[in-house]
């Protein structure tokens, strides 16, 4: 019930989200990438990809270091790294890995993404957890791994209090 309510609220807020992103990015003179954020532009990589999600610049640097270390273990590995912020996307665009804008957490977006990517796993840097994404991965049998994340006792209590939202 909680995740469905979350999705409904997200849908109702969609016009506000789009307006906010367009205004913010115009001020910063960068592309708001609304099509990407709505899931209308899918990553080019396909099947058997390891997906790393990092939110902003600091997380992207951690994600890149992790991806490079994983490539030393298996050079044939296909890796996609997603980010939310322009600074994160800029650092990724200069890397050797496929990168893409992380879309908003709408359930229909993730079903398309997971069908296209068929990822081996999703590695989330820090605690960038999105309820619909985690649920879609669970339903598709895609393991979700939290890397470099910390959950304090207080955070755990908060997640447990909103179990309907945080449980896949």
C-alpha positions as CSV (number, residue, x, y, z in Angstrom):
1,X,0.0,0.0,0.0
2,X,2.8,2.5,0.9
3,X,4.7,2.1,-2.3
4,X,1.5,2.6,-4.3
5,X,0.6,5.7,-2.4
6,X,4.2,7.0,-3.0
7,X,3.7,6.3,-6.7
8,X,0.4,8.2,-6.8
9,X,1.9,11.2,-5.0
10,X,4.9,11.1,-7.4
11,X,2.6,11.1,-10.4
12,X,0.5,14.0,-8.9
13,X,3.7,16.0,-8.4
14,X,5.0,15.3,-12.0
15,X,4.1,18.8,-13.3
16,X,5.9,20.4,-10.3
17,X,8.9,18.1,-10.8
18,X,9.2,19.1,-14.5
19,X,8.8,22.8,-13.8
20,X,11.4,22.7,-11.0
21,X,13.9,20.8,-13.1
22,X,13.5,23.1,-16.1
23,X,13.8,26.3,-14.0
24,X,16.8,25.0,-12.1
25,X,18.7,23.9,-15.2
26,X,17.9,27.0,-17.1
27,X,19.4,29.0,-14.3
28,X,22.4,26.8,-14.5
29,X,22.4,27.0,-18.3
30,X,22.3,23.2,-18.7
31,X,20.0,20.7,-20.3
32,X,17.2,19.6,-17.9
33,X,17.1,16.2,-19.7
34,X,13.3,15.9,-19.0
35,X,13.0,13.1,-21.6
36,X,15.7,11.1,-19.8
37,X,14.1,11.8,-16.4
38,X,10.8,10.5,-17.7
39,X,12.4,7.3,-19.0
40,X,11.8,8.2,-22.7
41,X,15.5,7.8,-23.5
42,X,16.9,4.5,-22.6
43,X,20.6,3.6,-22.2
44,X,22.3,2.1,-25.2
45,X,23.8,-0.9,-23.4
46,X,21.9,-4.1,-23.5
47,X,21.7,-7.4,-21.6
48,X,24.0,-8.7,-18.9
49,X,25.1,-5.2,-17.8
50,X,26.3,-4.4,-14.3
51,X,24.4,-1.2,-13.3
52,X,26.0,1.2,-10.8
53,X,23.8,4.1,-9.6
54,X,25.5,7.1,-8.1
55,X,23.7,10.3,-7.4
56,X,26.1,13.2,-7.5
57,X,29.7,14.1,-8.0
58,X,31.1,12.4,-4.9
59,X,29.1,9.2,-5.4
60,X,30.1,9.1,-9.1
61,X,33.8,9.2,-8.2
62,X,33.2,6.3,-5.8
63,X,31.2,4.5,-8.6
64,X,34.0,5.0,-11.1
65,X,36.6,3.7,-8.7
66,X,34.5,0.6,-8.1
67,X,33.8,0.1,-11.8
68,X,37.5,0.3,-12.6
69,X,38.4,-2.1,-9.9
70,X,35.7,-4.5,-11.1
71,X,37.0,-4.3,-14.7
72,X,40.5,-5.4,-13.5
73,X,38.7,-8.6,-12.2
74,X,36.7,-9.1,-15.4
75,X,37.6,-7.0,-18.4
76,X,34.6,-8.3,-20.4
77,X,32.2,-6.8,-17.9
78,X,29.7,-4.3,-19.4
79,X,29.0,-1.5,-16.9
80,X,26.4,1.3,-16.9
81,X,26.7,4.1,-14.4
82,X,23.8,6.4,-13.8
83,X,23.7,9.7,-12.0
84,X,21.2,12.4,-11.1
85,X,23.1,15.7,-11.0
86,X,24.9,17.6,-13.8
87,X,28.2,17.4,-11.9
88,X,27.9,13.7,-11.6
89,X,27.0,13.2,-15.2
90,X,29.9,15.5,-16.3
91,X,32.5,13.3,-14.5
92,X,30.9,10.2,-16.0
93,X,30.8,11.5,-19.5
94,X,34.6,11.8,-19.4
95,X,35.0,8.2,-18.3
96,X,35.4,5.0,-20.3
97,X,32.0,3.7,-19.1
98,X,28.5,4.0,-20.5
99,X,26.6,6.6,-18.5
100,X,23.0,7.8,-18.4
101,X,20.7,10.1,-16.5
102,X,18.9,8.4,-13.7
103,X,15.2,8.8,-14.3
104,X,12.5,9.6,-11.8
105,X,11.2,6.7,-9.7
106,X,8.1,5.8,-11.7
107,X,7.2,2.1,-11.8
108,X,6.7,2.0,-15.6
109,X,10.1,3.4,-16.2
110,X,11.8,0.6,-14.4
111,X,10.0,-2.2,-16.2
112,X,11.3,-0.8,-19.5
113,X,14.8,-0.3,-18.2
114,X,15.1,-3.8,-16.7
115,X,13.7,-5.4,-19.9
116,X,16.3,-3.4,-21.9
117,X,19.3,-3.9,-19.6
118,X,18.6,-7.3,-18.0
119,X,21.2,-6.3,-15.5
120,X,23.3,-8.8,-13.6
121,X,22.9,-6.6,-10.5
122,X,22.3,-3.0,-9.4
123,X,25.0,-1.5,-7.2
124,X,23.7,1.5,-5.4
125,X,26.4,3.9,-4.1
126,X,25.6,5.1,-0.5
127,X,21.9,5.1,0.4
128,X,20.4,6.3,-2.8
129,X,17.4,3.9,-2.5
130,X,14.3,4.4,-4.6
131,X,11.2,2.3,-3.6
132,X,9.9,1.6,-7.1
133,X,13.3,0.7,-8.5
134,X,14.0,-1.6,-5.6
135,X,10.6,-3.3,-6.0
136,X,11.1,-3.7,-9.8
137,X,14.5,-5.2,-9.3
138,X,13.1,-7.6,-6.7
139,X,10.2,-8.6,-9.1
140,X,12.7,-9.1,-11.9
141,X,15.2,-11.1,-9.8
142,X,17.9,-8.4,-10.1
143,X,20.0,-8.3,-6.9
144,X,20.4,-4.8,-5.3
145,X,23.7,-4.2,-3.6
146,X,24.3,-1.2,-1.3
147,X,28.0,-0.1,-1.6
148,X,29.6,2.4,0.6
149,X,26.4,3.0,2.5
150,X,25.7,3.3,6.1
151,X,22.5,2.8,8.0
152,X,22.5,4.1,11.5
153,X,20.1,2.5,14.1
154,X,18.0,5.6,13.7
155,X,17.8,5.2,9.9
156,X,16.9,1.5,10.2
157,X,14.1,2.5,12.6
158,X,12.9,5.0,10.0
159,X,12.9,2.5,7.2
160,X,11.1,0.0,9.4
161,X,8.4,2.5,10.3
162,X,7.7,3.0,6.6
163,X,7.9,-0.7,5.8
164,X,5.1,-0.6,3.2
165,X,7.2,2.0,1.3
166,X,10.6,0.5,1.7
167,X,9.8,-3.2,1.4
168,X,9.9,-4.6,-2.2
